C-alpha cells in the first residue's frame, strides 16, 4: 500500500492529528515550532503560532472555534486568529514532577474528558517523572483542576479509547519500556483500572508512539524509528503493518468524508541524513481498508 504525501510540512515533531468533520479539515501540531496547523483539500495549509510548545489538542464543543491543548505549563484553551496568532487562555496549571517538562500525547475520551500525559524534555535521561492527567466535568473531581491519574511513566503516549469507551489504551515510548497497556475504563467516573499488558513492542519494529482506533476495535499505533504503522486486534495480535516513507511516524488519525483515510504525522529531527527520507516531518495519507471512530470534542 502506497502512502500519499498530503503536505511536505517539514515538522520538527508533527503530532496530535485530529480530523475536524464539520470543516472536512485535518488539524495537527508541530511541538518545537509551537504551531497549530490546518490542512484542507481545496484551501491548502494554514498555521497559527503560540507562545508555548503545543503537544496535543482537541476541539472544544463547549466553546466552538477554540481548542483545548496540553502545552508546557498546563492545559490551555487556544483561539486561532486571522493574523496567525494563537492566544492561549489558562484552564488548568500543572505542577510538574521535575523541571523542564511538557505535555506530550493526549486526546478526549468518548465522554468528552481530556486526557494527556507529561514527559521530561530530555527523553534520553529516562527519568520516570511522566504523569497522566484527566480534565473535564464528571471525572469525579469537580474542582476545575487537572486530575492526576497515573505516574511512574517516562514518555506516556498512545492514548486511545475503544469504540464503546470501556477500554483505555496507553503506551510508553521510551526504549527501556516500549509497552502498550490496556485498562478497564469506567465511563461514568472516567476512572481506569485493571491495568494489564496489551502489547510488548520490544520484539517488534519501532517504538510505540501515537495511536488511533477503528470501528472494529483495532488499535493502530505508529512504529517510531521503523517507518511503520501497526494494527493490533482487540486481543493484542499484530494484524498488519503499513509503511510510510519516513523513519519516524509520530501519530495517526482517521479522517476524510468516510473516516476511511489514515493520516500520519511525522518527525524531522535536526541533523539527520535526509538522503533516504527527504519527506521527514511530512503528513501522509493511507487507505487501509478500515474505518475510524469519530473523535469526541472536549465538553461534548
Legacy VTK file of the C-alpha trace (Angstrom):
# vtk DataFile Version 3.0
C-alpha trace
ASCII
DATASET POLYDATA
POINTS 300 float
0.000 0.000 0.000
1.482 3.301 -1.102
1.424 6.240 1.305
0.358 9.521 -0.288
2.100 12.758 0.667
-0.524 15.209 1.926
1.885 18.010 2.836
5.666 18.365 2.873
5.302 20.069 6.248
8.886 19.553 7.463
7.650 19.473 11.042
10.208 19.087 13.801
7.683 16.920 15.653
4.338 16.630 13.907
1.828 15.354 16.460
-1.813 15.123 17.523
-3.604 14.916 14.152
-7.351 15.480 14.563
-9.940 15.311 11.797
-12.478 18.158 12.045
-15.585 16.691 10.416
-17.559 19.946 10.168
-14.702 21.631 8.304
-13.529 18.475 6.481
-10.029 19.511 7.513
-7.079 17.964 9.316
-5.514 19.759 12.289
-2.220 18.869 13.965
0.639 20.479 15.899
4.378 20.890 15.432
5.646 20.738 19.002
9.020 22.579 18.810
7.660 25.155 16.344
4.764 25.925 18.753
2.255 25.807 15.891
-1.270 24.588 15.310
-1.715 23.568 11.673
-4.717 23.011 9.397
-4.917 21.322 6.010
-7.940 21.390 3.738
-8.017 19.686 0.345
-9.082 22.834 -1.510
-7.890 25.581 0.842
-4.382 24.281 1.499
-2.283 24.798 4.626
-2.828 27.344 7.418
-0.800 27.828 10.590
-1.070 29.623 13.943
1.763 30.170 16.425
1.564 30.054 20.236
3.895 31.274 22.976
4.499 27.776 24.383
5.068 24.393 22.781
1.784 22.670 21.943
1.820 18.899 22.309
-1.794 17.725 21.966
-5.131 19.267 21.040
-8.841 18.546 20.786
-11.645 20.816 19.555
-13.930 22.335 22.168
-17.641 21.604 21.905
-18.358 23.953 24.813
-16.570 26.898 23.149
-16.886 26.498 19.358
-13.848 27.666 17.423
-11.434 27.034 20.295
-9.165 24.107 21.126
-8.096 22.553 24.410
-4.355 21.919 24.434
-1.665 20.334 26.575
1.319 22.685 26.433
4.375 23.268 28.623
2.960 24.680 31.855
-0.520 23.186 31.792
-3.781 22.944 29.888
-4.955 25.910 27.853
-7.723 26.993 25.511
-6.458 28.161 22.123
-8.313 30.519 19.779
-6.833 30.775 16.247
-6.760 34.348 14.914
-6.866 35.655 11.355
-3.378 37.150 11.756
-1.804 33.775 12.524
-1.506 34.299 16.263
-2.810 31.786 18.784
-3.800 33.363 22.114
-3.848 30.877 24.993
-6.211 31.119 27.967
-5.143 29.037 31.015
-7.549 26.276 32.012
-5.571 24.180 34.487
-1.940 24.692 35.522
0.099 21.586 36.326
2.872 21.238 38.895
5.355 19.051 37.050
7.320 16.361 38.864
10.628 17.888 37.682
11.918 20.991 35.866
11.996 21.140 32.050
8.876 19.105 31.325
5.976 19.465 28.912
2.812 17.683 27.910
3.004 15.018 25.233
0.269 12.788 23.800
-3.387 13.455 24.596
-6.999 13.184 23.424
-10.601 13.094 24.663
-12.388 10.019 25.943
-15.785 9.140 24.471
-17.490 11.325 27.093
-15.511 14.448 26.168
-12.964 14.497 29.010
-9.434 15.488 28.002
-6.593 13.111 28.854
-2.905 13.987 28.437
0.490 12.840 29.666
3.650 14.731 30.595
7.314 13.951 29.940
10.807 15.277 30.591
12.192 17.257 27.646
15.401 15.238 27.914
13.866 11.902 26.968
17.284 10.231 26.892
17.569 10.707 30.663
14.950 8.002 31.131
13.548 9.674 34.233
10.280 8.207 35.496
8.706 11.604 36.110
5.967 11.368 33.478
2.385 11.577 34.616
-1.078 11.112 33.130
-3.849 13.638 33.817
-7.534 13.990 33.035
-9.560 17.171 32.864
-13.273 17.750 32.463
-16.643 17.658 34.164
-17.871 14.414 35.562
-14.435 12.965 36.244
-15.149 12.710 39.963
-13.029 15.734 40.858
-15.164 18.750 40.054
-12.579 21.306 41.232
-11.540 22.674 37.850
-8.032 21.228 38.140
-6.313 18.538 36.114
-6.650 15.246 37.975
-3.502 13.144 38.364
-4.354 9.600 37.265
-1.051 7.741 36.796
2.629 8.360 37.438
5.943 6.464 37.156
5.977 6.945 33.364
8.814 8.089 31.108
7.159 9.034 27.795
3.380 8.482 28.049
1.942 8.032 24.576
-0.547 6.070 22.514
-3.695 7.178 24.349
-6.844 5.740 22.803
-10.322 4.573 23.786
-12.224 1.611 22.387
-15.349 2.348 20.302
-17.621 1.689 23.305
-15.323 3.743 25.550
-14.879 0.928 28.065
-11.225 0.203 27.367
-8.420 2.772 27.605
-5.034 2.230 25.969
-1.730 3.843 26.943
1.852 3.289 25.827
5.302 4.342 26.973
7.640 5.123 24.059
10.917 5.057 25.918
13.368 2.425 24.573
13.580 0.786 28.007
9.801 0.284 28.167
8.171 0.020 24.703
4.908 -1.317 26.094
1.210 -0.730 25.457
-1.245 -1.299 28.307
-4.998 -1.717 28.367
-7.279 -0.637 31.224
-10.905 -1.229 32.059
-12.480 2.234 31.887
-15.441 3.421 33.965
-17.202 5.775 31.565
-19.349 7.311 34.317
-16.447 8.451 36.503
-13.617 8.484 33.961
-11.569 6.049 36.031
-9.154 3.477 34.553
-8.407 0.277 36.459
-7.201 -3.301 35.940
-4.040 -2.249 34.096
-2.574 -5.090 32.019
-0.032 -5.540 29.252
-1.700 -5.286 25.849
1.393 -5.406 23.596
5.093 -5.785 24.354
6.645 -3.909 21.416
10.279 -4.642 22.218
10.373 -7.642 19.832
8.544 -5.660 17.122
9.884 -2.991 14.752
9.525 0.551 16.060
8.815 2.167 19.405
5.124 2.754 20.259
4.045 6.334 19.569
0.664 7.950 18.811
-2.440 5.852 18.139
-5.947 5.705 16.663
-8.930 3.332 16.857
-11.071 1.813 14.129
-14.691 0.660 14.245
-13.613 -2.970 14.648
-11.969 -2.062 17.947
-8.487 -2.435 16.486
-5.669 -0.253 17.764
-3.422 1.494 15.222
-0.080 2.772 16.541
2.920 4.373 14.879
6.123 2.356 14.998
8.590 5.206 15.529
12.090 4.567 14.099
10.708 1.801 11.845
8.612 3.757 9.330
5.542 1.635 10.081
2.001 1.928 11.374
0.870 -1.260 13.151
-2.680 -2.514 13.633
-3.441 -4.691 16.661
-6.677 -6.612 17.145
-8.595 -6.244 20.440
-6.806 -9.325 21.790
-3.376 -7.757 21.155
-2.485 -9.664 17.985
-0.468 -7.836 15.305
-2.805 -7.827 12.310
-0.838 -5.792 9.752
1.893 -3.175 9.340
1.753 -0.354 6.784
4.792 1.547 5.515
5.323 5.291 5.361
8.350 6.852 3.594
9.923 8.253 6.777
11.593 6.613 9.760
9.696 8.426 12.485
5.914 8.384 12.082
4.557 10.058 15.200
0.775 9.745 15.364
-2.117 8.641 13.180
-5.754 9.685 12.902
-8.682 8.589 10.767
-10.293 11.261 8.624
-11.874 12.041 5.294
-15.575 12.102 4.491
-15.958 8.411 5.343
-13.320 8.313 8.106
-11.513 5.763 5.944
-8.260 7.675 5.375
-5.494 7.210 7.916
-3.472 10.418 8.246
0.034 10.108 9.693
2.228 12.914 11.032
5.981 12.533 11.389
9.230 13.853 12.872
12.171 15.617 11.212
14.945 15.617 13.845
17.677 18.199 13.463
20.883 16.968 11.903
19.513 13.776 10.345
20.665 12.499 6.964
17.768 13.327 4.670
19.138 11.458 1.663
16.990 8.403 2.379
13.972 10.226 3.857
13.662 13.687 2.304
9.998 13.866 3.352
10.709 13.518 7.084
8.338 15.768 9.008
5.632 15.409 6.365
1.979 14.467 6.671
0.855 11.330 4.836
-2.369 9.514 3.993
-3.026 5.772 3.788
-6.135 3.927 2.615
-6.040 0.931 4.963
-9.458 -0.547 4.205
-10.718 0.278 7.705
-12.980 2.972 9.121
-12.095 5.071 12.104
-14.144 6.127 15.099
-15.043 9.822 15.194
-13.099 11.676 17.885
-15.233 13.419 20.526
-14.758 17.119 21.172
-13.933 18.368 24.651
-17.040 19.056 26.709
-19.306 17.160 24.326
LINES 1 301
300 0 1 2 3 4 5 6 7 8 9 10 11 12 13 14 15 16 17 18 19 20 21 22 23 24 25 26 27 28 29 30 31 32 33 34 35 36 37 38 39 40 41 42 43 44 45 46 47 48 49 50 51 52 53 54 55 56 57 58 59 60 61 62 63 64 65 66 67 68 69 70 71 72 73 74 75 76 77 78 79 80 81 82 83 84 85 86 87 88 89 90 91 92 93 94 95 96 97 98 99 100 101 102 103 104 105 106 107 108 109 110 111 112 113 114 115 116 117 118 119 120 121 122 123 124 125 126 127 128 129 130 131 132 133 134 135 136 137 138 139 140 141 142 143 144 145 146 147 148 149 150 151 152 153 154 155 156 157 158 159 160 161 162 163 164 165 166 167 168 169 170 171 172 173 174 175 176 177 178 179 180 181 182 183 184 185 186 187 188 189 190 191 192 193 194 195 196 197 198 199 200 201 202 203 204 205 206 207 208 209 210 211 212 213 214 215 216 217 218 219 220 221 222 223 224 225 226 227 228 229 230 231 232 233 234 235 236 237 238 239 240 241 242 243 244 245 246 247 248 249 250 251 252 253 254 255 256 257 258 259 260 261 262 263 264 265 266 267 268 269 270 271 272 273 274 275 276 277 278 279 280 281 282 283 284 285 286 287 288 289 290 291 292 293 294 295 296 297 298 299
